[in-house]
Amino acid sequence: MEYIPIAIRNDYYEAYSIRSLSPKASATLARRCLQGMIRDFAGISKSRLIDEIKELKRMANEDRAPKGVSIDAIEAIDAVRQIGNIGAHMEADINIIVEVDPKEAEELIGLIELLFEEWYVARAAREQRFARLKGIADEKAALKAAGKSPNEGLGLADKR
């Protein structure tokens, strides 16, 4: 998970660790984590999370969003924003208390874990695979330029 920024990982770990103890605080941290992910992964930074989500949705609708970003994921992120707002913003009527239960906090954590996989892990795996393939192609090109059989480096030259 070293390819996930440390600030995002720290928010995730904290949200995860307090999900039963303080689900509302966990939801708030999950919201913050997702905002950090939008800023890092999609390169969108605005003053409000709702504006970042709207921009991400616009990019997805125009087929300009990063690989792994889908409309259903954006809608789920917006749901987390709304739930996380419970802890982040006081209601106009301070006597209204909206609770977040531990199972709901667990669902928010699950979304973050899913997006870690779909956004960061998948991107890193894709980049590593492409780099390996490019390395193989470069090796073959070097062998060809040196006048050697491309199979010599693989021990296949004698198996015709």
Protein Blocks (a to p, Z undefined) as FASTA:
>chain_A
ZZpcfklmmmmmmmmmmmmmmmmlmmmmmmmmmmmmmmmmnopacfbfklmmmmmmmmmm
nopacehiafklmmmmmmmmmmmmmmmpccfblmbccdddfklmmmmmmmmmmmmmmmmm
mmmmmmmmmmmmmmmmmmmmmmmmnopafklmnopmmmZZ
